[in-house]
Amino acid sequence: MLLHLGFVVTNRFRELERPQTGRLKDVVLMATVTGFESLRIPRKSDLKQFAELFEPLFLGSSNEARRQAAAALSQCAHVPESVALLIGSMPISIAAIFLTRSKAIPDRTLISIIRHQGPAHANAIAHREDLSPSIVDALVEYHQFSAVVSRVEIPPPSIAAPPATAEDEDRPSSDRVTRENKLRDEIRGLARAGSRSLHEARLQPIDELHQALLMRFARSGEAVLFATALAAALSASRALAERILLDVSGQQLAVTLTALALPDEELVPLLLALYPHLSERLGSSNRAEALLRSIDRKTGLERVESWVRADRDGTARPVSHEGYFAENRLSDPRLQETRTASAAPPAAAQPKRTVGRK
């Protein structure tokens, strides 16, 4: 009896040690990933073999196992391109950590993911630490294309349409053909014009993608990429963004970011990253905070919109600096007198007077 009972208990413990049938592929997937992680410098044959084994195991595993595998591979220095594309094309709950942290994803794979996946994947890629110019251009292009598509209004189909006859099916109605041609021409015009299709459009608030790009480029000190992202957020030319950045006082950039509705908690760190002299203390605050308090949001929005309109018309003027701690003064007469006195020629030397001599 005891032997029989011990036999039953032992069998139950053996059953607990065995993996469940539904999770068998999860165990094999994690074992395969762990074995690949142990290779410091994998050979081409190792990469090829891992890619062949990974895809069927990954697709047949549970979502939890997929997330664990994606997190583990995000730490690897070498990942096959097909594996990177497969993980990056998964839902964002699985692909987010891999797209954000992995340094083994080639630029062409990231560009392909940006163009074929949704905005969540593009936002995850935008939070990467190292973004090449080609990736930045792809993100800006994706944002502009999404803005163009969102502006196209497709007419809703008629609810109570009369049944079409055989003659109507053979010969489309002229109204429908006209609407289709009009919609097609509108899409083509928007695609050519890009974000500048609406000439008198008001300035749109900045989105999360450009907000993340501006903060990243400001902290890394990449002024060229910052100007490119700022121009894309304004839907203006890069020349206007560069002229705004050339104002070393930081006022023009502060007015622009305020008009773009950048969150208040990110305005001061961004200004201090680009203009360190604004960290000078002024009482209980610094110069950057005093600068932001002096800006009127409504007036600033109108100014920035006028800059963008002038830039689109090709009549943009250089952005001039305006002081914000005191009124502008054209000239100081005291300085003029000082310069005049200093510039006057020295008086002629007086002849030396002698006593008792001629």
C-alpha positions in Angstrom: 0.0 0.0 0.0 2.7 2.4 0.9 4.7 1.4 -2.1 1.7 2.0 -4.3 1.1 5.4 -2.7 4.7 6.4 -3.1 4.5 5.4 -6.7 1.5 7.6 -7.3 3.1 10.7 -5.5 6.3 10.2 -7.5 4.4 10.2 -10.8 2.6 13.4 -9.8 5.9 15.1 -9.1 7.2 13.9 -12.5 4.1 15.4 -14.2 4.8 18.8 -12.5 8.4 18.8 -13.8 7.2 18.3 -17.4 6.3 21.5 -19.3 2.8 21.9 -20.4 2.0 21.0 -24.0 0.9 24.6 -24.8 4.1 26.1 -23.4 6.5 23.6 -25.0 7.4 26.0 -27.8 7.8 28.8 -25.2 10.5 26.8 -23.5 12.2 25.9 -26.7 12.1 29.6 -27.9 13.8 30.9 -24.7 16.4 28.1 -24.8 17.2 29.1 -28.4 17.5 32.7 -27.5 19.7 31.9 -24.5 22.0 29.8 -26.6 22.3 32.7 -29.2 23.0 35.2 -26.4 26.0 33.1 -25.3 27.7 33.7 -28.6 29.9 36.8 -28.3 30.7 37.1 -31.9 28.4 34.8 -33.9 29.5 33.6 -37.3 27.4 33.9 -40.5 26.4 30.3 -40.2 25.3 30.9 -36.6 23.2 33.9 -37.7 21.6 31.9 -40.5 20.8 28.9 -38.4 19.3 31.1 -35.6 17.1 33.0 -38.1 15.8 29.7 -39.5 15.0 28.3 -36.0 13.7 31.6 -34.5 10.8 32.4 -36.9 8.6 29.3 -36.5 9.3 29.1 -32.7 8.5 32.8 -32.3 5.3 32.7 -34.3 4.1 29.6 -32.4 4.8 30.9 -28.9 2.6 32.9 -26.6 2.7 36.7 -26.3 4.5 36.6 -23.0 7.3 34.5 -24.4 7.5 36.8 -27.4 8.0 39.8 -25.1 10.7 38.0 -23.1 12.5 37.0 -26.3 12.3 40.5 -27.7 13.6 42.0 -24.5 16.5 39.5 -24.4 17.5 40.1 -28.0 17.4 43.9 -27.5 20.6 43.5 -25.5 22.4 41.5 -28.2 25.0 43.3 -30.4 24.3 41.1 -33.4 20.8 40.1 -34.5 19.9 38.7 -38.0 18.1 41.3 -40.1 15.2 39.0 -40.8 14.7 38.5 -37.0 14.9 42.2 -36.4 12.2 42.8 -39.0 10.0 40.1 -37.6 10.1 41.4 -34.1 9.7 45.0 -35.2 6.6 44.1 -37.2 4.9 42.6 -34.2 2.2 44.5 -32.2 3.7 47.4 -30.2 3.3 45.7 -26.9 5.9 43.1 -28.1 8.1 45.3 -30.3 8.4 48.4 -28.2 11.3 47.4 -26.1 13.2 46.0 -29.1 12.6 49.0 -31.3 13.7 51.4 -28.5 16.8 49.7 -27.1 18.3 47.4 -29.7 21.4 48.7 -31.4 21.6 45.8 -33.9 18.7 47.0 -36.1 20.0 48.3 -39.5 18.7 51.7 -40.7 16.9 50.2 -43.7 15.0 47.9 -41.4 13.9 50.8 -39.2 12.9 52.8 -42.3 10.8 49.8 -43.5 9.1 49.5 -40.1 8.3 53.3 -40.1 6.8 53.2 -43.5 4.7 50.0 -43.1 3.6 50.0 -39.4 1.5 52.4 -37.4 2.3 55.6 -35.5 3.1 53.7 -32.3 6.0 52.0 -34.0 7.3 55.3 -35.3 7.1 56.9 -31.8 9.0 53.9 -30.3 11.8 54.4 -32.9 11.8 58.1 -32.2 12.8 57.4 -28.6 16.0 55.6 -29.6 19.2 57.1 -28.3 21.0 57.2 -31.7 19.1 58.4 -34.7 20.8 58.8 -38.0 19.8 61.5 -40.5 18.1 59.0 -42.7 15.9 57.8 -39.8 15.0 61.4 -39.0 14.1 62.1 -42.6 11.9 58.9 -42.6 10.1 60.0 -39.4 9.5 63.4 -40.8 8.3 62.0 -44.1 5.9 59.6 -42.3 4.5 62.4 -40.2 3.9 64.6 -43.3 2.2 61.8 -45.1 -0.1 61.0 -42.2 -1.0 64.7 -42.0 -1.8 64.7 -45.7 -4.0 61.6 -45.5 -5.9 62.9 -42.5 -6.8 66.1 -44.4 -8.5 64.1 -47.2 -12.2 63.8 -46.6 -13.7 60.8 -48.4 -17.4 61.4 -49.2 -19.6 58.8 -47.3 -21.5 56.4 -49.4 -25.3 57.0 -49.9 -27.4 55.0 -47.5 -30.5 54.6 -49.6 -29.1 54.1 -53.1 -31.5 52.9 -55.8 -30.8 49.5 -57.3 -28.5 49.8 -60.3 -29.7 48.5 -63.6 -27.6 46.7 -66.2 -27.2 49.9 -68.2 -26.0 51.8 -65.1 -23.4 49.1 -64.4 -22.1 49.2 -68.0 -22.0 53.0 -68.0 -21.0 54.7 -64.8 -22.8 57.9 -63.9 -21.2 61.2 -64.8 -21.6 62.5 -61.2 -19.7 59.6 -59.7 -16.9 59.9 -62.3 -16.7 63.6 -61.6 -16.4 63.0 -57.8 -13.8 60.4 -58.2 -11.7 62.6 -60.5 -12.0 65.5 -58.1 -11.0 63.4 -55.1 -8.1 61.9 -57.1 -6.8 65.4 -58.1 -7.1 66.6 -54.5 -5.0 63.7 -53.3 -2.4 64.3 -55.9 -2.3 68.0 -55.1 -1.9 67.3 -51.4 0.8 64.8 -52.1 2.8 67.3 -54.2 2.4 70.2 -51.8 3.0 68.1 -48.7 2.3 70.0 -45.5 2.2 73.3 -47.3 -0.9 72.6 -49.2 -3.1 74.8 -47.0 -1.6 78.3 -47.4 -3.6 80.1 -44.7 -3.7 77.1 -42.3 -3.2 77.9 -38.7 -0.2 76.6 -36.8 -0.9 73.1 -35.4 0.3 72.1 -31.9 3.4 69.9 -31.8 2.8 66.1 -31.7 4.6 63.6 -29.5 7.0 62.5 -32.3 8.4 66.0 -33.0 8.4 66.8 -29.3 10.6 63.7 -28.6 12.9 64.6 -31.5 13.4 68.2 -30.3 14.2 67.2 -26.7 16.6 64.5 -27.9 18.5 66.8 -30.3 18.6 69.6 -27.8 20.2 67.4 -25.1 22.7 66.0 -27.5 23.6 69.4 -28.9 22.8 68.5 -32.5 21.8 71.9 -33.9 21.4 70.7 -37.5 19.0 67.9 -36.7 17.2 70.2 -34.2 16.6 72.7 -37.0 15.3 70.0 -39.3 12.8 68.7 -36.7 11.7 72.3 -35.8 11.1 73.1 -39.5 9.0 69.9 -39.8 7.0 70.8 -36.7 6.4 74.3 -38.2 5.7 73.0 -41.7 8.2 75.6 -42.9 11.6 75.7 -44.5 14.8 74.8 -42.7 16.1 78.3 -43.3 13.4 79.8 -41.0 14.2 77.3 -38.3 17.9 78.2 -38.5 17.2 81.9 -38.3 15.1 81.3 -35.2 18.0 79.4 -33.6 20.5 82.2 -34.5 18.9 84.5 -31.9 21.3 83.8 -29.1 19.0 85.4 -26.5 16.6 82.4 -26.9 13.6 84.7 -27.2 12.6 83.7 -30.8 12.9 80.0 -30.0 10.9 80.4 -26.8 8.1 82.3 -28.7 8.1 79.5 -31.3 7.9 76.6 -28.8 5.2 78.4 -26.9 3.2 78.8 -30.1 3.6 75.1 -30.8 2.1 74.4 -27.4 5.1 72.5 -26.1 4.5 71.3 -22.5 5.6 73.8 -19.9 7.7 71.3 -18.0 9.9 70.8 -21.1 10.3 74.4 -22.2 12.9 75.4 -19.6 15.1 72.3 -19.9 15.1 72.6 -23.7 16.1 76.3 -23.6 18.8 75.6 -21.1 20.2 72.8 -23.2 20.6 75.1 -26.3 21.4 78.4 -24.5 23.3 77.6 -21.3 23.6 81.3 -20.4 19.9 81.4 -19.6 20.6 79.5 -16.4 21.8 82.7 -14.8 19.9 83.3 -11.6 17.5 86.3 -11.4 16.1 86.3 -7.9 14.2 83.1 -7.2 14.3 82.0 -10.8 16.6 82.1 -13.8 16.7 84.0 -17.1 14.9 81.2 -19.0 11.9 81.3 -16.6 11.8 85.1 -16.7 11.8 84.9 -20.5 8.9 82.5 -20.6 6.9 84.6 -18.2 7.3 87.7 -20.5 5.8 85.9 -23.5 2.1 86.4 -24.3 0.8 83.2 -25.9 -1.7 84.8 -28.2 0.7 87.4 -29.5 3.4 84.8 -29.9 1.2 82.5 -31.9 0.3 85.4 -34.3 4.0 86.3 -34.7 5.0 82.7 -35.5 2.1 82.3 -37.9 3.2 85.4 -39.7 6.8 84.1 -40.0 5.5 80.8 -41.4 3.3 82.6 -43.9 6.1 84.8 -45.0 8.4 81.8 -45.3 5.8 80.0 -47.6 5.5 83.2 -49.7 9.2 83.4 -50.1 9.3 86.9 -48.4 10.7 85.9 -45.1 12.9 88.5 -43.4 15.7 87.7 -41.0 14.4 87.3 -37.4 15.6 90.2 -35.4 16.5 90.2 -31.7 14.3 92.2 -29.3 15.2 92.7 -25.7 12.8 91.5 -23.0 14.2 93.1 -19.8 14.1 96.7 -21.0 12.7 98.8 -23.9 14.8 99.0 -27.0 16.8 102.1 -27.4 18.0 103.3 -30.8 21.1 105.2 -29.6 22.6 106.6 -26.4 23.8 110.2 -26.7 26.3 109.7 -24.0 28.0 106.9 -26.0 27.9 109.1 -29.1 29.7 111.9 -27.2 32.2 109.4 -25.8 33.0 108.1 -29.3 33.2 111.6 -30.7 35.6 112.7 -28.0 37.7 109.6 -28.3 37.8 109.9 -32.1 38.9 113.6 -32.1 42.5 114.2 -33.2 45.0 115.2 -30.5 45.5 118.9 -30.1 48.6 120.4 -31.7 51.5 120.7 -29.3 52.0 124.2 -27.9 55.4 125.8 -28.5 57.6 125.7 -25.4 57.9 129.1 -23.8 61.4 130.2 -22.9 62.4 133.0 -20.5 64.9 135.6 -21.6 65.2 134.2 -25.1 63.7 135.0 -28.4 
